[in-house]
């Protein structure tokens, strides 16, 4: 048996959802667990749209196999049905995310359909539409009533685009707006007016964190009917941010809460008491508790969960690009373009004079005023705010004055600026917290403090907390940025700790190191004055960087913390090194390569763990996409093309279509020709170090990037064979007992350019190698490998003298021998090289010069001959012990 049910004191959304669920599950039986709101009862008495419904007492409880619950995920709101939830499979359809059923029932016994929409009726309307199930005009009307009631006729902040689309669909299906209007029209009868008067008389205003909350109380012997609309009346009548009504009804206390500000989420408030709802509207009914006792508990929870109201100083960008009033409009245009901004504050001797916008500058230049002074065209009566201005007031001013850029002024001086994006992000940041992804997705949660604690070793987490405290003491903002944040969200370990400071990074680093020393840790600071950066070295045994430079660099090391002052940068020409200036965290993140690397976590104590995502990094992590921040990204730094391939392969992410187009454009524009060999080598080495050599070169070929090494270089069959051989060779080498270090990136480069002519090779190496020494080493490896291969091809034999093999290969570097193995398909030559590396390369005489002296041999040129003869005999397997070597010397001396 399947039953379909909802919460007690059912409203229009609940009843509409019951009707819709019956259409999706025609075999289900509707069970109404308790009372309904008066307006709902009136509607049902008039139209009776519900199929035959039963009471719980008429149901054989033993036969229930599945319970479909609509518009509730809370067991406390199910009445007597809550006793049955552990006996059957549960299916929940709701738009409230904080019900206790989600935690009480094992995942195997529950199916969840919870969406962030204004009403559960919206969710069911979409499901009916998708399933192409027809509905009658009356059914469309009741579904519309559910949506209109829950969204305040589509005016509540919880309203979504999906609610509007659902209503539009229902209107097409015949929903009657006259009926909807008549049943939603608020009216107050005598009893309700008396209750409203008592509530207002027994009320008090409390202020928590600048949020004004009205607490209203009343008592009644009988249920007074629907009271939710009275809450809306009080909110409309009073100048308040939130309302809490406590109504004692014959021993039961009904609590209704409303909020119009993001600082107070009333669904979170009442979830502590077993209730639920939305951030702006919630309710609960509690048995056997005194009204005064509940009021005291509510005050305690309110003080805990009300978030401090934000002010201009909390969301402003502290470092703003400005211009002098005497500058020309032509100079202003250059500054606007160089820094990628649309408005410049006009400043003289530190004092704010006005604003000049890109639109004004461009129009003035178009009319021939490019040499005129900025101040002649600046807006001098722009609205400004102080650091302490509430964000709500900033928002009002920007909307009313149609001003997209708000200067923050303290004592006549510009201390920051707020843009429309800053306001929008602040308005909607609360909504992101309500997202609920499955475990396989990247959660769009805003505070990661718990995850930081679980993810990092205790000493590093403690360090991050201490960094926030130091930033607080200096009046700075501190952020954890870079790969460690990205990999934290990916669930991967990365101890590459980078901190960006809105302030002075060096001052911060020195004070932080001092505090660490006071706690008994050895912390040293190295500074770079020019860029105001520093490195803190904390001695101890920490895991190494995520991607070691050498193949066997796996020793535990001290912890290195990079501290940087927040910076912005601009490029004076394509592919040039950037010019860097002090700026804000937003500008600092904007200069990075890809959106997935722009995530930051605030470390200041008050907001510790808050995730900062200006550029959609979370979305691209979730969608596994590598995406540049803007269309000039690869013009400014073409090496980002190599980085895109590297990250794509490392994380198994796709490169966005727009980013791919930009890579192809960069190739067509020959931007890689402008790069220094040092920069090109750094990125190419990182790519070849991290990615399979075959895959790396294949991806480079796909984007026509091999030509940046040399125009004649192709991903042909010979190159493919060598790369495949190289991967097999590296796999063998990693499993061998050979302890010598090799550089995978250098060896990969040698394999790639192996077939180039001498002239082409020299040109290619000058392009991608950092210095003459490196070029010489690569050339020597290649030429030595080719010569050794030629000689081995002429002398190879099962009976080749080990001494001849030793002399042929002994002067080659390890990379040259591995290159030789990778360059040939001849299995016998590979066997001989492996024999040399595994058996012959480290053979040495056991005797020393002192031993020869004790044997009566006088020092001189003869020693070299003797040692060489001993070595050759050992290579041929004729001498195995030191005693045998001594006997051999004695025989030779005779």
C-alpha positions in Angstrom: 0.0 0.0 0.0 1.2 3.5 -0.8 -0.1 6.5 1.1 0.3 10.2 0.2 0.3 12.6 3.1 1.4 16.1 4.3 1.8 18.1 7.5 -0.8 19.0 10.0 -2.6 22.4 9.7 -2.3 21.9 6.0 -2.2 25.0 3.8 -3.0 25.5 0.1 0.5 24.4 -0.9 0.2 21.1 1.0 -3.3 20.3 -0.4 -2.3 21.2 -3.9 0.7 19.0 -3.6 -1.4 16.1 -2.3 -3.6 16.4 -5.4 -0.7 16.5 -7.8 1.1 13.6 -6.1 -2.1 11.5 -6.5 -1.9 12.1 -10.3 1.7 11.0 -10.3 1.0 8.0 -8.1 -2.6 7.0 -9.0 -2.3 3.9 -6.8 -1.6 6.0 -3.7 -4.2 6.8 -1.0 -4.4 10.4 0.3 -4.2 10.6 4.1 -4.7 14.0 5.7 -3.0 13.7 9.1 -4.8 16.5 11.0 -6.4 19.9 10.7 -6.3 22.4 7.8 -6.2 26.2 7.6 -9.7 27.8 7.6 -9.3 29.2 4.1 -8.3 25.7 2.8 -11.4 24.2 4.5 -13.6 26.8 3.0 -12.1 26.1 -0.5 -12.6 22.3 -0.1 -16.2 22.7 1.1 -16.9 24.8 -2.0 -15.0 22.9 -4.8 -14.0 19.5 -3.2 -11.0 18.8 -5.7 -9.5 16.1 -3.5 -10.0 12.5 -4.6 -11.3 10.3 -1.9 -9.2 10.8 1.2 -8.9 8.7 4.3 -8.0 9.2 7.9 -5.0 7.4 9.5 -7.4 5.3 11.7 -8.9 3.8 8.5 -5.6 2.6 7.2 -4.1 -0.9 7.9 -0.7 0.2 9.1 0.8 -3.3 8.5 0.1 -3.0 4.8 1.9 0.3 4.3 4.9 -0.2 2.0 5.6 3.4 0.9 4.8 6.8 2.3 4.9 9.8 0.0 5.2 13.0 2.1 4.6 16.4 0.4 5.5 19.9 1.6 7.3 18.7 4.8 10.5 17.0 5.8 9.8 17.3 9.5 8.5 14.3 11.6 7.0 16.7 14.2 4.6 18.1 11.6 3.2 14.7 10.6 1.0 14.2 13.6 0.3 10.5 14.4 1.9 9.5 11.1 5.4 10.1 12.5 5.2 6.7 14.2 5.1 5.0 10.8 8.0 6.6 9.1 10.5 3.9 10.1 8.2 1.1 8.8 8.2 1.9 5.1 10.2 3.5 2.3 9.8 7.3 2.4 9.6 9.6 -0.6 9.7 13.3 0.2 8.7 16.2 -2.1 9.4 19.6 -0.5 11.0 23.0 -0.8 12.2 23.1 2.8 15.7 21.8 3.4 15.9 21.6 7.2 13.6 18.8 8.1 14.8 16.1 10.6 13.6 13.2 8.4 16.6 13.7 6.2 18.8 12.7 9.1 16.5 10.2 10.9 15.9 7.8 8.0 18.7 5.7 6.4 19.6 6.7 2.9 18.6 3.4 1.6 15.0 3.9 2.9 14.4 7.5 1.7 14.1 9.1 -1.7 14.4 12.9 -1.6 13.0 15.5 -4.1 13.8 18.9 -2.6 14.2 21.9 -4.8 15.0 25.6 -4.0 11.7 26.9 -5.3 9.0 29.1 -3.7 6.4 26.4 -3.3 6.2 22.6 -3.4 3.3 23.1 -5.9 5.9 24.6 -8.3 7.9 21.3 -8.1 4.8 19.2 -8.8 3.6 21.5 -11.6 7.0 20.9 -13.3 6.7 17.1 -12.8 3.2 17.0 -14.2 4.3 19.0 -17.2 7.4 16.8 -17.8 5.3 13.6 -17.5 2.7 15.2 -19.9 -0.1 14.5 -17.4 -3.2 16.6 -18.1 -4.8 18.6 -15.4 -8.2 20.2 -15.1 -8.8 24.0 -14.7 -9.7 23.3 -11.0 -6.5 21.4 -10.4 -4.6 24.2 -12.1 -6.4 26.7 -9.8 -5.5 24.8 -6.6 -1.8 24.5 -7.7 -1.7 28.2 -8.4 -3.2 28.9 -5.0 -0.4 26.9 -3.4 2.3 28.9 -5.3 0.6 32.3 -4.7 0.2 31.6 -1.0 3.8 30.4 -0.4 5.3 33.2 -2.4 3.1 36.1 -1.2 1.6 36.3 -4.7 5.1 36.1 -6.2 6.5 38.9 -4.0 8.5 37.1 -1.3 12.3 36.9 -1.6 12.0 33.1 -1.8 10.2 33.4 -5.2 12.2 32.0 -8.1 11.9 32.1 -11.9 10.6 28.6 -11.8 7.6 29.7 -9.7 6.7 32.3 -12.3 7.0 29.8 -15.2 4.9 27.3 -13.2 2.1 29.9 -12.8 2.3 30.8 -16.5 1.8 27.1 -17.3 -1.1 26.8 -14.9 -2.8 29.9 -16.3 -2.6 28.3 -19.8 -4.3 25.2 -18.3 -7.2 27.3 -17.0 -6.3 28.5 -13.5 -9.0 30.9 -12.4 -7.5 34.2 -11.0 -10.8 35.3 -9.6 -11.1 32.2 -7.4 -7.4 32.6 -6.4 -7.9 36.2 -5.5 -11.0 35.6 -3.4 -9.4 32.9 -1.3 -6.1 34.7 -0.9 -7.6 38.1 -0.1 -6.8 38.8 3.5 -9.6 39.8 5.7 -9.8 40.2 9.4 -12.9 39.0 11.4 -13.7 40.1 14.9 -11.8 37.3 16.6 -8.7 38.0 14.5 -8.9 41.7 15.1 -9.0 41.0 18.8 -6.0 38.7 18.5 -4.1 41.3 16.5 -4.7 43.9 19.2 -3.5 41.5 21.9 -0.4 40.6 20.0 0.6 44.3 19.5 -0.2 45.2 23.1 1.9 42.3 24.4 4.9 43.0 22.2 8.4 44.3 22.7 11.2 45.3 20.3 14.6 43.7 20.6 17.7 44.7 18.7 20.3 42.1 17.9 23.2 42.9 15.7 21.4 46.0 14.4 18.4 43.8 13.4 15.1 45.0 14.9 12.9 42.1 15.9 9.4 42.4 17.3 8.3 39.6 19.8 4.6 39.3 20.2 2.7 37.1 22.6 -1.0 36.2 23.2 -3.1 33.4 24.8 -6.3 31.8 23.6 -8.4 28.9 24.8 -9.4 27.8 21.3 -7.6 27.8 18.0 -8.4 31.2 16.4 -8.2 30.1 12.8 -5.6 31.1 10.4 -3.1 33.6 11.9 -0.3 33.6 9.3 -1.8 36.6 7.5 -1.8 38.5 10.8 2.0 38.2 10.8 2.1 39.9 7.4 -0.2 42.6 8.7 2.1 43.4 11.6 5.2 43.4 9.3 3.4 45.9 7.1 2.4 48.1 10.0 5.6 48.2 11.9 9.1 49.4 10.9 10.8 46.1 11.8 13.2 43.6 10.2 11.7 40.5 11.7 8.7 39.3 13.7 8.2 36.4 16.1 4.6 35.5 17.3 4.1 33.2 20.3 0.5 32.1 20.6 -0.4 29.9 23.6 -3.5 27.8 22.6 -4.8 25.6 25.4 -1.4 24.2 26.4 0.2 24.3 22.9 2.4 27.1 21.7 2.4 28.1 18.1 5.4 30.1 16.9 5.3 32.0 13.7 8.3 33.8 12.5 8.9 36.3 9.6 12.1 38.0 8.4 12.8 40.5 5.7 16.6 40.6 6.1 19.3 38.1 5.2 20.9 38.5 8.6 18.2 36.4 10.2 17.1 33.1 8.7 13.9 32.2 10.6 13.9 28.6 9.2 17.2 28.1 10.9 15.8 29.7 14.1 12.7 27.4 14.3 14.5 24.3 13.2 16.1 24.4 16.6 12.5 23.8 18.0 11.5 21.1 15.5 9.9 23.5 13.0 10.7 24.5 9.4 10.0 26.9 6.5 12.0 29.4 4.5 14.6 32.0 5.5 11.8 34.6 5.4 8.9 32.5 6.9 8.7 29.6 9.3 6.5 28.1 11.9 6.3 25.4 14.6 3.8 24.1 17.2 5.2 22.9 20.5 3.4 20.9 23.2 3.8 21.0 27.0 6.0 24.0 27.1 5.4 27.4 28.8 5.2 30.4 26.6 7.7 32.4 28.7 10.2 29.6 28.7 10.1 29.4 25.0 10.5 33.1 24.7 13.7 33.0 26.7 15.0 30.1 24.6 14.2 32.0 21.4 16.2 35.0 22.6 19.3 32.7 23.3 19.1 31.1 19.8 18.5 34.5 18.2 21.7 35.9 19.7 23.5 32.9 18.4 22.3 32.8 14.8 21.6 36.5 13.9 24.5 37.5 11.6 25.9 40.9 12.2 24.6 43.4 9.8 27.1 44.2 7.1 28.5 47.7 6.6 30.2 49.4 3.7 33.6 48.5 5.1 32.7 44.8 5.1 32.1 44.6 1.3 34.1 47.5 -0.2 37.3 47.1 -2.3 39.9 48.9 -0.2 42.5 49.6 -2.9 41.0 51.7 -5.7 42.6 52.9 -8.9 42.4 56.7 -9.0 43.4 59.7 -11.1 44.5 63.2 -10.5 42.2 66.1 -11.5 44.9 67.7 -13.8 45.3 64.5 -15.9 43.9 64.7 -19.4 41.0 62.6 -20.7 43.5 60.8 -23.0 45.4 59.7 -19.9 42.2 58.7 -18.2 41.2 56.5 -21.1 44.6 54.8 -20.9 44.2 54.2 -17.2 40.7 52.8 -17.6 41.9 50.4 -20.3 45.1 49.4 -18.5 43.4 48.4 -15.3 40.1 47.2 -16.9 37.8 49.4 -14.8 34.9 51.6 -15.8 35.1 54.4 -13.2 37.9 56.4 -11.7 37.6 58.4 -8.5 39.3 61.8 -8.9 41.7 62.5 -6.0 43.9 65.4 -5.1 46.3 65.2 -2.1 44.3 62.2 -0.9 41.0 64.0 -0.9 38.0 62.8 -2.9 36.8 65.3 -5.6 34.5 63.4 -7.9 34.1 60.5 -10.4 34.9 60.1 -14.0 33.4 57.2 -16.0 34.5 55.4 -19.1 31.3 56.5 -20.9 32.0 60.1 -20.2 35.7 59.9 -21.2 34.9 58.1 -24.5 32.2 60.6 -25.4 34.4 63.6 -24.6 37.3 62.2 -26.6 34.9 61.5 -29.5 33.9 65.2 -29.4 37.6 66.3 -29.5 38.3 67.0 -25.8 41.1 64.4 -25.3 43.6 67.0 -24.0 41.1 68.6 -21.6 41.5 68.1 -17.8 39.6 65.2 -16.1 38.1 67.6 -13.5 36.2 69.5 -16.2 34.1 66.4 -16.9 34.0 64.7 -13.5 30.8 64.2 -11.5 31.3 66.2 -8.4 27.9 65.6 -6.7 28.1 61.8 -6.6 26.7 60.1 -3.6 29.2 58.8 -1.1 29.0 56.6 2.0 31.1 56.1 5.1 32.7 52.8 6.2 30.0 52.4 8.8 27.0 52.9 6.4 24.8 49.8 6.4 24.9 47.8 3.2 21.1 48.2 2.9 21.5 51.9 2.8 24.3 51.7 0.2 22.0 49.5 -1.9 19.2 52.0 -1.6 21.4 54.9 -2.6 22.8 53.1 -5.6 19.4 52.1 -6.9 17.8 55.5 -6.3 20.7 57.5 -7.8 21.3 54.9 -10.6 25.0 55.0 -9.4 27.0 51.9 -10.2 30.1 52.9 -8.3 29.9 54.1 -4.7 33.0 55.8 -3.1 33.6 55.0 0.6 34.9 58.2 2.3 36.4 58.7 5.8 37.2 62.2 6.9 37.2 63.4 3.3 39.6 60.7 2.0 38.8 57.7 -0.2 39.2 54.5 1.7 37.4 52.1 -0.7 34.7 51.6 -3.3 31.6 49.5 -3.8 30.3 48.3 -7.1 27.0 46.8 -8.2 28.6 43.4 -8.3 29.6 43.7 -4.6 26.0 44.6 -3.7 24.5 41.7 -5.7 26.9 39.2 -4.2 26.0 40.4 -0.7 22.3 40.2 -1.4 22.4 36.6 -2.7 25.2 35.0 -0.7 22.7 33.6 1.7 20.9 31.8 -1.1 24.1 29.8 -1.9 24.0 28.3 1.6 20.7 26.7 0.8 22.0 24.7 -2.2 22.0 20.9 -1.5 24.2 18.9 -3.8 24.9 15.1 -3.7 28.1 13.9 -2.3 29.7 13.6 -5.7 29.2 17.3 -6.4 31.2 20.3 -5.2 29.1 21.8 -2.4 28.3 25.5 -2.9 28.5 26.1 0.8 29.9 29.4 2.0 31.7 28.5 5.2 34.4 25.9 5.1 35.8 26.2 8.6 34.8 22.6 9.5 36.3 21.3 6.3 39.5 23.2 6.9 39.7 21.6 10.3 39.1 18.1 8.9 41.3 18.6 5.8 44.5 20.1 7.1 46.9 18.7 9.7 46.3 20.2 13.2 49.4 22.4 13.1 48.4 23.9 9.7 44.8 24.6 10.8 46.2 26.2 14.0 48.5 28.3 11.8 45.6 29.5 9.6 43.5 30.5 12.7 46.5 32.4 14.1 46.9 34.1 10.7 43.4 35.4 11.0 44.0 36.7 14.5 47.1 38.6 13.4 45.2 40.1 10.5 42.6 41.3 12.9 45.2 42.9 15.2 46.7 44.8 12.2 43.3 45.8 10.7 44.1 43.7 7.6 42.1 41.1 5.7 43.8 37.7 5.2 42.8 35.1 2.7 43.9 31.5 1.9 44.1 31.3 -1.9 45.3 29.2 -4.7 45.6 25.5 -5.2 45.0 24.5 -1.6 41.5 26.1 -1.7 40.8 24.5 -5.1 41.9 21.1 -4.0 40.1 21.4 -0.6 36.8 21.6 -2.6 37.9 18.7 -4.8 38.7 16.6 -1.7 42.4 16.4 -2.6 45.3 17.1 -0.2 47.5 20.1 -1.1 49.7 21.7 1.5 50.9 24.5 -0.8 49.8 27.3 1.5 49.4 30.8 -0.1 48.0 33.7 1.9 47.1 37.1 0.4 46.8 40.1 2.6 44.8 43.3 2.0 47.4 45.4 3.7 51.2 45.0 4.0 52.2 41.4 3.5 55.7 41.8 4.9 54.5 43.5 8.2 51.9 40.7 8.5 54.4 37.9 7.9 56.9 39.3 10.5 54.2 39.7 13.2 52.8 36.2 12.4 56.3 34.6 12.7 56.9 36.4 16.0 53.6 34.9 17.4 54.6 31.4 16.1 57.9 31.7 17.9 56.1 32.7 21.1 54.3 29.4 20.9 57.5 27.4 20.6 57.7 26.9 16.9 60.7 27.7 14.8 59.6 30.2 12.2 61.8 32.2 9.9 60.8 35.0 7.4 62.3 35.8 4.0 61.1 39.0 2.4 60.9 40.5 -1.1 60.6 44.3 -0.5 59.9 45.2 -4.1 56.6 43.2 -4.3 55.9 43.3 -0.6 55.9 39.5 -0.4 57.3 37.1 2.2 57.9 33.5 2.9 57.5 32.0 6.3 59.5 28.8 6.9 58.2 26.6 9.8 60.6 23.9 10.7 59.1 20.4 11.1 58.3 17.3 9.2 55.6 18.1 6.7 54.5 16.4 3.5 56.3 17.7 0.3 54.7 19.8 -2.4 51.9 18.1 -4.4 54.1 17.7 -7.6 57.8 17.1 -6.8 60.3 18.5 -9.2 62.4 15.4 -9.3 61.2 11.8 -9.8 62.2 10.7 -6.3 61.8 13.9 -4.3 59.5 12.4 -1.6 61.2 13.4 1.6 59.3 15.3 4.3 60.2 18.9 4.5 59.7 22.1 6.5 56.4 24.0 5.8 56.7 26.9 3.4 54.0 29.6 3.7 53.9 32.2 0.9 52.6 35.6 2.0 51.7 38.2 -0.6 50.2 41.7 -0.6 47.0 41.8 -2.6 48.1 43.0 -6.1 46.7 43.9 -9.5 48.7 43.8 -12.7 48.6 45.1 -16.2 50.5 44.2 -19.4 52.2 46.9 -21.4 52.4 44.6 -24.4 51.3 41.0 -25.3 53.3 38.2 -23.6 55.3 40.8 -21.6 56.0 40.4 -17.9 53.2 42.1 -16.0 53.5 45.4 -14.0 52.3 44.8 -10.5 50.6 47.3 -8.1 49.0 47.0 -4.6 45.3 46.3 -4.8 42.4 44.4 -3.4 41.7 40.7 -3.1 39.2 40.9 -5.9 41.7 42.4 -8.3 44.4 40.0 -7.0 42.2 37.0 -7.9 41.2 38.5 -11.2 44.9 38.4 -12.4 45.0 34.6 -12.0 44.9 32.1 -14.9 41.6 30.2 -14.5 38.4 30.5 -12.6 39.1 27.3 -10.6 42.2 29.0 -9.2 40.4 32.2 -8.1 38.7 30.8 -5.0 39.7 32.2 -1.6 38.9 31.5 2.0 38.8 34.4 4.5 40.9 33.8 7.6 39.9 36.7 9.8 38.4 35.5 13.1 34.9 36.9 12.5 34.5 35.4 9.1 37.0 32.5 9.4 36.2 29.9 6.7 34.1 32.1 4.5 34.5 31.1 0.9 35.1 33.9 -1.6 34.1 33.2 -5.2 33.9 36.3 -7.4 34.3 34.5 -10.8 32.3 31.3 -10.7 35.1 29.0 -9.7 32.8 26.6 -7.8 30.6 26.2 -10.8 33.5 25.3 -13.0 34.9 22.9 -10.4 31.5 21.2 -10.3 31.3 21.1 -14.1 35.0 20.0 -14.4 35.9 22.9 -16.7 39.1 24.9 -17.3 38.0 28.5 -18.1 40.0 31.7 -18.4 38.7 34.8 -16.7 38.6 37.1 -19.7 39.2 37.2 -23.5 42.6 39.0 -23.2 43.9 36.3 -20.8 46.1 34.5 -23.4 47.1 37.7 -25.2 48.6 38.9 -21.9 50.1 35.5 -21.0 50.2 32.8 -23.7 51.8 30.3 -21.3 48.3 29.9 -19.9 47.7 27.7 -22.9 50.2 25.2 -21.6 48.8 25.6 -18.1 45.2 24.9 -19.4 46.4 21.6 -20.9 48.3 20.7 -17.7 45.3 21.3 -15.4 43.0 19.6 -17.9 45.1 16.4 -17.7 45.9 16.6 -14.0 42.2 16.9 -13.0 40.6 15.2 -16.0 38.7 18.5 -16.7 37.6 19.7 -20.1 38.9 23.0 -21.5 35.9 25.4 -22.2 35.1 26.1 -25.9 35.9 29.8 -25.4 39.3 29.0 -23.9 40.1 26.6 -26.7 39.2 29.3 -29.2 41.5 31.7 -27.4 44.4 29.2 -27.5 43.9 28.8 -31.3 43.9 32.6 -31.7 47.1 32.9 -29.7 48.8 30.4 -32.0 47.5 32.3 -35.1 48.8 35.6 -33.7 52.3 34.0 -33.1 52.1 35.2 -29.5 54.4 32.4 -28.3 57.2 34.0 -30.4 57.2 36.9 -27.9 57.8 34.7 -24.8 61.2 34.5 -23.2 62.8 31.0 -23.2 62.8 31.1 -19.4 59.0 31.4 -19.2 58.3 28.9 -22.0 60.6 26.4 -20.4 59.0 26.8 -17.0 55.5 26.0 -18.2 56.6 23.3 -20.7 58.6 21.6 -17.9 55.7 21.6 -15.5 53.4 20.1 -18.2 55.9 17.3 -19.1 56.6 16.7 -15.4 53.0 16.2 -14.4 51.4 14.7 -17.5 52.1 11.5 -19.4 54.6 12.6 -22.1 52.6 11.0 -24.9 49.4 12.7 -23.7 51.1 16.0 -23.2 52.6 16.1 -26.7 49.3 14.8 -28.2 47.4 17.7 -26.6 50.0 20.2 -27.7 49.6 18.9 -31.2 45.8 19.2 -31.1 46.2 22.9 -30.5 49.1 23.3 -33.0 51.4 24.3 -30.1 54.3 22.1 -31.2 55.3 24.9 -33.6 56.2 27.1 -30.6 59.1 24.7 -30.2 60.0 24.5 -33.9 57.9 24.9 -37.0 58.9 21.5 -38.5 58.0 19.6 -35.3 55.1 17.1 -35.9 53.3 14.5 -33.8 54.2 11.8 -36.4 54.6 8.1 -36.0 58.3 8.3 -35.0 57.5 10.8 -32.2 54.6 8.7 -31.1 56.7 5.6 -30.9 59.5 7.3 -28.9 57.0 8.7 -26.5 55.3 5.4 -25.9 58.8 3.8 -25.4 59.7 6.6 -23.0 56.6 5.9 -20.9 57.5 2.2 -20.7 61.2 3.1 -19.9 60.1 5.5 -17.1 57.8 2.8 -15.7 60.7 0.3 -15.7 63.0 2.9 -14.1 60.6 3.6 -11.3 60.5 -0.1 -10.4 64.2 -0.6 -10.7 66.6 -0.3 -7.7 68.5 2.6 -9.4 68.6 5.5 -7.0 69.9 8.2 -9.3 67.7 11.2 -9.9 66.3 11.9 -13.3 64.4 14.9 -14.7 61.4 13.6 -16.5 60.7 17.0 -18.2 64.2 17.2 -19.6 64.2 13.7 -20.9 60.8 14.3 -22.5 62.1 17.4 -24.3 65.0 15.3 -25.6 62.6 12.7 -26.9 60.4 15.3 -28.6 63.3 17.1 -30.5 65.4 13.9 -31.1 64.9 13.9 -34.9 65.5 17.6 -35.6 68.5 18.5 -37.7 71.5 20.1 -35.9 70.4 23.6 -37.0 66.8 23.0 -36.2 67.7 21.5 -32.8 69.8 24.5 -31.9 67.0 26.9 -32.9 64.4 24.9 -30.9 66.6 24.6 -27.8 67.3 28.3 -27.8 63.5 28.8 -27.8 62.6 26.5 -24.9 65.8 26.2 -22.8 66.5 28.6 -20.0 70.3 28.9 -20.4 73.4 27.8 -22.4 74.3 25.1 -19.9 70.9 23.4 -20.2 71.1 23.6 -24.0 74.6 22.0 -24.0 73.4 19.2 -21.7 70.4 18.4 -23.9 72.5 18.5 -27.1 75.1 16.2 -25.5 72.5 13.7 -24.3 71.0 13.5 -27.8 74.2 13.3 -29.8 75.7 10.8 -27.3 72.5 8.6 -27.5 72.5 8.7 -31.3 76.2 7.7 -31.5 75.9 5.0 -28.9 72.8 3.6 -30.8 74.7 3.6 -34.0 77.6 1.7 -32.5 75.3 -0.8 -30.7 73.5 -1.5 -34.0 76.9 -2.5 -35.5 78.2 -4.6 -32.6 75.1 -6.0 -30.9 75.3 -9.6 -30.1 74.3 -12.0 -27.4 78.0 -12.6 -26.9 79.0 -8.9 -26.7 81.9 -8.4 -24.3 80.6 -6.7 -21.1 83.7 -4.6 -21.2 82.9 -3.3 -24.6 79.3 -2.5 -23.6 80.6 -0.8 -20.5 83.0 1.4 -22.4 80.4 2.2 -25.0 77.8 3.5 -22.4 79.9 4.5 -19.4 80.4 8.2 -20.4 76.7 8.7 -21.1 74.4 10.5 -18.6 71.4 8.6 -17.2 69.1 10.7 -19.3 71.1 9.9 -22.5 70.9 6.1 -21.8 67.1 6.3 -21.1 66.8 8.4 -24.3 68.7 5.7 -26.2 66.3 3.0 -24.9 63.3 5.2 -25.9 64.7 5.9 -29.4 65.0 2.3 -30.6 62.6 -0.4 -31.3 65.4 -3.0 -31.2 64.7 -5.3 -28.3 68.3 -6.6 -28.2 69.7 -3.0 -27.8 67.1 -2.3 -25.1 68.2 -5.5 -23.3 71.9 -4.5 -23.5 71.2 -1.0 -22.1 69.1 -2.4 -19.3 71.9 -4.9 -18.6 74.4 -2.1 -18.4 72.2 -0.1 -16.0 71.2 -3.0 -13.8 74.4 -5.0 -13.7 77.5 -3.2 -15.0 77.1 0.6 -14.4 78.0 0.6 -10.7 80.7 -2.2 -10.8 83.8 -0.9 -9.1 87.0 -2.5 -7.7 86.8 -3.3 -4.0 90.5 -2.6 -3.6 91.7 0.9 -2.8 95.1 2.7 -3.3 95.9 1.8 0.4 95.4 -1.8 -0.4 97.8 -1.7 -3.3 100.4 0.1 -1.1 100.1 -2.7 1.5 100.7 -5.2 -1.2 104.0 -3.5 -1.9 103.1 -1.6 -5.0 104.5 1.9 -5.2 102.0 4.7 -6.2 102.2 5.9 -9.8 100.5 5.6 -13.2 100.5 1.9 -12.8 97.7 2.1 -10.2 95.2 3.3 -13.0 96.2 0.3 -15.2 95.7 -2.1 -12.3 92.3 -0.7 -11.3 91.2 -0.8 -14.9 92.2 -4.5 -15.2 90.4 -5.3 -12.0 87.3 -3.6 -13.3 87.4 -5.4 -16.6 87.8 -8.8 -14.9 84.9 -8.0 -12.5 82.7 -6.9 -15.5 83.5 -10.3 -17.1 82.5 -12.0 -13.9 85.9 -13.5 -13.2 86.5 -11.6 -9.9 83.7 -11.5 -7.3 85.4 -10.9 -3.9 88.1 -8.6 -2.5 90.3 -11.6 -1.8 90.0 -12.7 -5.5 91.0 -9.1 -6.5 94.1 -9.3 -4.2 95.1 -12.7 -5.8 94.6 -11.2 -9.2 96.9 -8.2 -8.4 99.6 -10.5 -7.0 99.5 -12.6 -10.1 99.7 -9.6 -12.3 102.6 -8.1 -10.3 104.5 -11.3 -10.9 
